[in-house]
Amino acid sequence: MQYQKIKFTNLEKSTFFPTLRQRVDQYFVANDLCKSGGSKIIYKAFFMLALYLIPYGLILTGQFSNLIMWGMTIIMGFGVAGVGMSVMHDAIHGSLANSNILNKFFGASIYLLGGNAYNWEVQHNRLHHTYTNIHEVDEDITGKFLLRLSYQEKQKYIHRFQHIYAFFLYSLMTLSFLWKDFKEISLFNEMSKSGMTKPFPKKELIRLILTKLAYVLFICVIPLYFTSLTFGQWLIGFLTMHGAAGMILSTVFQMAHVVEGVDQPMPTQSGSIENAWAVHQLQTTSNFAGKNRFLSWYIGGLDYQIEHHLFPSISHIHYNALSPIVRATALEFGLHYNAKAGFSNALGSHIRMLRNMGTV
């Protein structure tokens, strides 16, 4: 398809974001805090990596029964999701540490998950965070197999059942990294004609191929070579790990943008979104932060998606403290601050949205 450059037009001359940014900066100055994660998130990063890699290493010893090793692949799945949400995500946003070297080092953890740092930076940081919930530009709601996550997507008969089978498809998210990253090459090249992205660099293609081969060696060849696992047993463990990780990651991400009360605006014919960018983020994003601090810690503060979308370069460890500032400023400017009362409420809202999009 032909992509069109999209621009945000602040028709109401809103000063919401300059005011909010000033107040957030004042918070960090007053409390003498650094906007990155600091030592807390470094320790957390090693914990999440250990949650993934220690069970992997134990499986390689071949000292456990098949049932215990299968259980370890479930733990690995939680580790994969934890690395994705709490380590890789912040690092590629540049908010994990003040050091670019540390951010690149921990951002490279995406290769251990089967993904690609460059593709994620373009698809997530640039496209999703800029053009949130805009059909055919935000890949998170567009072109999903058997799913209708955008009202602009063509409705099919099978979509009326998507609230039943959606979570199975969500479980395939990290598994899809193996081929999706190659598919995005042509997508980015097409988008580059409008200036929305750059053409896919040749050096990144080489890195993409080499890192995919390294992942196959790490997750497939080495376990089969060093253990007595049959291919069938390995495949069950592999799918279990990716199924657990994909289910967690997809569900958390979807509850931020495909829930009741969020907008899916369409650009004008001239390619304009008639709103300030920050106001657009408020209208297309929802929080689901509740009282479960462990959940918030594990998912990397992604229950505070509004704060994350407005300040992606600030580490997630600060979002809980910034939330009252963002909420108060939004209400002061007459803007809706969409927040569901915890995980279960957001999950219910997402399921209702799936059902509604499947029938309307």
N, C-alpha and C positions, 0 to 999 in steps of 0.2 A: 504494500500500500504506500501511498504518498504521505509522508509526515510533514506537518507544518510546525514551524517554530511557535511556541506558546509564550506569551508575555503576561505578566501580572500588572493590572492597571489599578492604581489606588484612587478610584473615583471619588471616594468620600474623604480623601486626604487624611486618612486615619493616622494618628500618632501613637497608636496602641503599642507597636513594637519598640519604637525608640524609648518610650516611657518605661516599658517593661525591661528592656535591656539595661537601662540606667539603674533600675531598682535591683536587678539581679547582680549587676556589677558592684553596687553598694553593699549587697549582702556579703559578697566574697571579701571586699575590702574591710568591712566592719568586723568580720570574723577571722580575718587573716588566713584565708583558705586558698588553696590552689584549685583550679578548675578541673585538673586531671584527677585520676583515681589515686595516685600515690601508692604507698606501700600496702595499703589495705587491698587494693585490687590486684597488686602483684602476687600477694599471698593467695588470693582467691583464684587467680589465673593458674597457679601451680596446683592448687587443690583440684580444679576442674580437669586439668590435663591428667592429673593422677587418677581421677575417677574413670577416665577413659583408658589410660595406658597401663595402669597396674593390672586390671583384669586381663588385658591383652597379653601382658607378659606372663601372668599366671597360667593362662591357657596354653601358651607355648611350652611350658614345662611338661605338660602331659601328665601331671600328677593327680588329676581330678577326674571324677566320673563325668560322663556326657551330660547328665542332668545338671550338675554343678557348673560345668562349663557353659551350658546354655543359660543358666542364671547369670553368669558373668557377662554374657552378651547383652542382657537387659541393663545391667549396671553400666556397661560401655555405652549403651544408647543414651542413658541419662547423662553420661559424661560428654558424649558428642553434643547433645543439646546444651549442656552447661557451658562447654567451650564456645559454642556458637553464639549464645546469648550474652555471656559474661566476659568473654575474653576477645574472640575474634571481632565481634560487633563493635565494641568500644575501640579496639586497636585500629581497625580500618577507618573509623571515624576520626582517629587521631586524638581521642580523649582518654585513652588508658594511662598514658604517661606523658610527661613533658618532653621526653626524648623521642625523636623520630626513629631512632634505631630500635628502641624498645617497642614502639608501636608497630614497626615493620616486622620485628621478630615475632611478636605475639599475633599480629595479623596474619602471618604465614601459617598459623595453626589451622586455617581454613583448608590447607592442603591435606592435613591429617583427616579431614572430614570428607574429602573427595571433591571439594569445591575449588574455586579459583579466586584469588584476591582481586585481580584486575576486573573481572566480570562483576564481582560483588560490588566493588567500588562504583562502577558505572551504573549498574542496574539498581542498586539500593541507595547509595549515597547521593548520586546525581539525579537519577530519574524518579525514584520513589519519593525521596525527600523533597524534591522540588515540585513535582507534578502529582502530588498525592491524590489518589482516587480519581484520576482523570483517565477515562477509557482509552485504550490503545497506546497509552504512554506509560502508565503505571502498570508494570507487568504483574504486580501482586494481585490485581483484580481482573486481568485481561487474558483471554486465550487459554483458560484452564481446561484441561481434558474433562469433559462431562460435567463441568461446573459452570454455573452462571453467577458470577460475583459482581457483575455490573449490570445495571438496568439497560445499558446501551448494547449489551451482548444479545445476540439473537436467542430467543427463547425456544427450547425444544421440549418435546413431550417428556423426555426422561428427567428433565430438570425438576419436575414436581416431586421427585423422590430424592433430590440431592441432599436434603437434610438428614436422610437415612444413611446414604453411602459416602457422604463428603469426608467423614473422618478416616475412612479407609484410604481414600485418595490422599488425604493429608499425610498419612504415614509414609507415602512415597517421596516426600519432599527432598530429603537428603540423597535418596537413591537417584533422583532425577538429575543431580549434579553431574553424573557421569556422562550424560549426553546433552543436557540443557546448555552447558557452557559452550559447546561447539555450535549449537543451534543459534546462540545469541550473537555469533560472529556476523552473520548476514543481517541480523536485526540492527546491530550497532552501525554497520556499514550503511544500511538504508537510512537510519536516523541521522547519520552524519551529513547527508545531503541538505538537511534543513538546519544544520548547525547545532542540533540538540546533543550530539555526541561527536566524538572524533572517530575516524575510520579505525578499525581494529588493527593495532600495530603488529607487524610481522614478528617482532621479537617476543610479543606476548603470545602469539600462536605457538612458537617454539616452546615457551615456558609452559603453556597449557598442555601440550602433548607430553612433555617430559614429566610434569607433575602428576598427570593422570596415570602414566605408566608407573611412576613411583608409588602411587596410591594402590594400584592393583598389586604391585609387588608386596607392599606392606600388609594389605588386608586380605589378600588371597594366596599368593605364592608362598610367602613365608609360613603362615599357619599350616598349609597343606604339606609343606616340605618338612617342617620340624615336629609335626604331631602325627598321630595315627588316624586323624579324622578322615572320613570319607568325604568326597565332594558333596554328597547330599547332606551330611551332618554340618559341614562348613556352610553350605548355602542356607540352612535353617538358622544358624547363628548369625550369619551376615544379614539376612532379611529381618531377623528379630531386632538386631542392633539398629538398623536403619529405620525399621518400623516404629520403634520406641522414640528415637530421636526426631523423626519426621512428624509424628503425631504431636509431640510437645511443641516443637518449633512452629509448625503451621498453625496450631490452635492459638498459641500466644500471639502470633502476628495478626491473625485474622480478627481476633477480638479487639483490635485497635482500630480497624477501618471498615469492617463489614458487620456493623451492629446498628441498632436503631438509633436515630438521631444524628447520624453522620451524613454529609452530603457527597454527591458524586457529580460535581459541576461539569458542564460541557463548555469548551471555548466557543467564542463567537466565530463567525465566518472569517474574520480577520485574524483569528488565532489568539484572541485575548481572553483572559480570565478577569472579569471585572471585579477584582478584589485585591487588596494588599496581600502579599504572600503570607504574612504571619496570620492574618485573619482567615485566609484559606486553610492554613494548617489547623486552626481551631475548629473550623467547620467540617473538616474531613477526618478528624482524629478523636478518639475517645480513650479515657483512662478506665482502669478497673482495679485501682489500688484499694485494698481493704486492710484488715487488721493482721493479715498473715504476713509477718515480716520475713519469715523463712522463705516463703514463696517468692516474695519480692527480691530477696537476696539471690535466690537460685536463678531466676529468670532475668537477672541483670537489670532490674528496675524497669523492665518493659511494661509493667503495669502503669507506669507514668509516661505513657506515649505522648501526651500533649507536651510535657516538658522536654521530652527527647526530640520531638519534631521541631520545636522552637529553638532548642539549644543542643544540637547534635554533637557539638564540639566540647560539651561539658560532660564529665563522667557521670554515669548513672548513680553513683553513690550519693550524689547531691540532690537527686530529684525529689526525694521525700521532703526535704527542707525548702526546696524552691516551689513546690506545688501550691502552698498557701499564697505566695507572692503572685504567681501566675493567675490563680483563681480570682483573687481580689482585684487585680488589674483588669482582667477580662470583664468582670462584672461592672467595674467602674466605667468601662467604655461601652457598656450595654451589649457585650458579647457573651454568647452561651459557652459555658465550660462543661463539656459533655463528660460526665464521670459516672460509671456504673458502680454500684455498691458491692464491690468484690468480684472474685473470679466466677462464682456460680451465677451471679446476675448477668455478667457479661457473656458467659457461655450460653445462657438461656436466650439472651438477646440475639446472639449470633445465629443460633439455631432457628429462631423465628425469622430472621432476615433471610436465611437460606430457603426456608419454606415459602416466604413471601416472594422472593425472586424467582422461585420455581413455578409460581402460579400467576403472577401479575405481568 
